[in-house]
């Protein structure tokens, strides 16, 4: 097969993990990340886009993932959520005090930019296209996210050293 990026099965195997990671970074929830990933691939099957190349396919999938995650936060049922009952255990989260926990503690708009830049290794221009923001906005989000992470890590270091 010359153009595998035109096959939904290939795209799901190739980019499913990246779509899930972005959805998880954006939502902070495994279940919501899985829901977003499923929705992205349902939309792929419905839309049947004609991708020019593999990069175009990847960008489309990540853009749809970002949009689906945004839609999830606007859903009316999200406003009526209640905390888990103490009789129901939540899935285990990231290691306490680790970088993943710190990134997930960032506001959602910063998490997506950080994830795409550091974990998916996309350029600022690519991130801007995926998130529908200007390059300046993406640079600003990365700058602010780094500053918050640096501040939290310094506070954590001060606490661990008894300062």
C-alpha positions as CSV (number, residue, x, y, z in Angstrom):
1,X,0.0,0.0,0.0
2,X,1.6,3.3,-1.1
3,X,-0.5,5.7,0.9
4,X,-1.2,4.1,4.3
5,X,-2.4,7.4,5.8
6,X,-5.6,7.1,3.7
7,X,-6.6,4.0,5.6
8,X,-8.5,4.5,8.9
9,X,-7.1,1.3,10.4
10,X,-3.5,2.4,9.8
11,X,-4.2,5.9,11.2
12,X,-5.8,4.4,14.3
13,X,-2.8,2.2,14.9
14,X,-0.2,4.9,14.0
15,X,-1.8,7.9,15.7
16,X,-4.3,6.5,18.3
17,X,-1.7,6.8,21.1
18,X,-0.9,10.4,20.2
19,X,-4.6,11.3,20.0
20,X,-5.2,9.7,23.4
21,X,-2.2,11.4,25.0
22,X,-3.4,14.8,23.8
23,X,-6.9,14.0,25.0
24,X,-5.6,12.9,28.4
25,X,-3.4,15.9,28.7
26,X,-6.3,18.2,27.8
27,X,-8.9,16.5,30.1
28,X,-6.8,15.1,32.9
29,X,-9.0,12.0,32.9
30,X,-8.3,8.6,31.4
31,X,-12.1,8.0,30.8
32,X,-12.6,11.3,29.1
33,X,-9.4,10.8,27.1
34,X,-10.7,7.5,25.9
35,X,-14.1,9.1,25.0
36,X,-12.3,11.8,23.1
37,X,-10.1,9.4,21.2
38,X,-13.2,7.3,20.2
39,X,-15.0,10.4,19.0
40,X,-12.0,11.4,16.9
41,X,-11.9,8.1,15.1
42,X,-15.7,8.1,14.7
43,X,-15.4,11.5,13.0
44,X,-12.6,10.2,10.8
45,X,-14.9,7.4,9.6
46,X,-17.8,9.7,9.0
47,X,-15.8,12.6,7.3
48,X,-13.6,10.4,5.2
49,X,-11.2,13.2,4.5
50,X,-8.8,13.0,1.6
51,X,-5.4,13.7,3.2
52,X,-2.6,15.1,1.0
53,X,0.1,13.3,3.1
54,X,0.8,11.7,6.4
55,X,1.5,15.0,8.1
56,X,-1.8,16.3,7.0
57,X,-3.5,13.2,8.4
58,X,-1.7,13.6,11.8
59,X,-2.5,17.3,12.0
60,X,-6.2,16.6,11.2
61,X,-6.4,13.9,13.9
62,X,-4.8,16.1,16.6
63,X,-6.9,19.1,15.6
64,X,-10.1,17.1,15.9
65,X,-8.8,15.7,19.3
66,X,-8.3,19.2,20.6
67,X,-11.7,20.3,19.4
68,X,-13.4,17.2,20.9
69,X,-11.7,17.8,24.2
70,X,-12.9,21.4,24.1
71,X,-16.5,20.2,23.3
72,X,-16.3,17.9,26.3
73,X,-15.8,20.8,28.7
74,X,-18.8,22.7,27.1
75,X,-21.2,19.8,27.5
76,X,-24.2,20.6,29.7
77,X,-23.9,17.4,31.7
78,X,-20.3,18.5,32.8
79,X,-21.8,21.3,34.8
80,X,-23.8,18.8,36.9
81,X,-21.0,16.5,37.8
82,X,-20.5,15.5,41.4
83,X,-17.4,14.1,43.1
84,X,-17.0,10.3,43.3
85,X,-18.6,8.6,46.3
86,X,-16.1,7.3,48.8
87,X,-17.3,3.8,48.1
88,X,-16.2,4.1,44.5
89,X,-12.4,4.3,43.9
90,X,-11.0,6.5,41.3
91,X,-8.3,5.1,39.0
92,X,-4.7,5.7,40.2
93,X,-3.2,8.9,39.1
94,X,0.4,9.8,38.2
95,X,3.1,9.5,40.7
96,X,2.8,12.1,43.4
97,X,5.2,15.0,43.0
98,X,6.3,13.9,39.5
99,X,6.5,16.0,36.4
100,X,3.3,14.3,34.9
101,X,1.4,15.3,38.0
102,X,2.7,18.9,37.7
103,X,1.8,19.1,34.0
104,X,-1.7,17.8,34.7
105,X,-2.1,20.4,37.4
106,X,-1.6,23.2,34.8
107,X,-4.7,24.9,33.5
108,X,-6.1,23.0,30.5
109,X,-5.1,25.6,27.9
110,X,-1.4,25.2,29.0
111,X,-1.5,21.4,29.2
112,X,-2.4,21.0,25.6
113,X,0.4,23.2,24.4
114,X,3.0,21.6,26.7
115,X,1.9,18.1,25.6
116,X,2.0,18.8,21.9
117,X,5.4,20.6,22.2
118,X,7.3,18.2,24.6
119,X,5.6,14.9,24.1
120,X,4.5,15.0,20.5
121,X,7.5,17.1,19.5
122,X,5.5,19.4,17.3
123,X,6.7,22.9,16.3
124,X,5.0,26.0,17.6
125,X,3.5,26.6,14.1
126,X,2.0,23.1,14.0
127,X,0.6,23.5,17.5
128,X,-0.9,26.8,16.5
129,X,-2.7,25.2,13.6
130,X,-3.9,22.3,15.7
131,X,-5.3,24.4,18.5
132,X,-6.6,27.2,16.2
133,X,-4.4,29.8,17.9
134,X,-1.8,32.2,16.8
135,X,1.9,31.2,17.1
136,X,2.3,34.1,19.6
137,X,-0.5,32.6,21.8
138,X,1.1,29.2,21.7
139,X,4.5,30.7,22.6
140,X,2.9,32.7,25.4
141,X,1.1,29.5,26.8
142,X,4.4,27.6,26.7
143,X,6.2,30.4,28.4
144,X,3.6,30.7,31.2
145,X,3.4,27.0,31.6
146,X,7.2,26.7,32.0
147,X,7.1,29.5,34.6
148,X,4.3,27.8,36.6
149,X,6.2,24.5,36.5
150,X,9.4,26.1,37.5
151,X,7.7,27.9,40.4
152,X,6.0,24.7,41.6
153,X,9.2,22.7,41.4
154,X,11.1,25.4,43.3
155,X,8.3,25.4,46.0
156,X,8.5,21.6,46.1
157,X,12.3,21.8,46.5
158,X,12.0,24.4,49.3
159,X,9.5,22.2,51.2
160,X,11.7,19.1,50.8
161,X,14.7,20.9,52.1
162,X,12.8,22.4,55.0
163,X,13.2,26.0,53.8
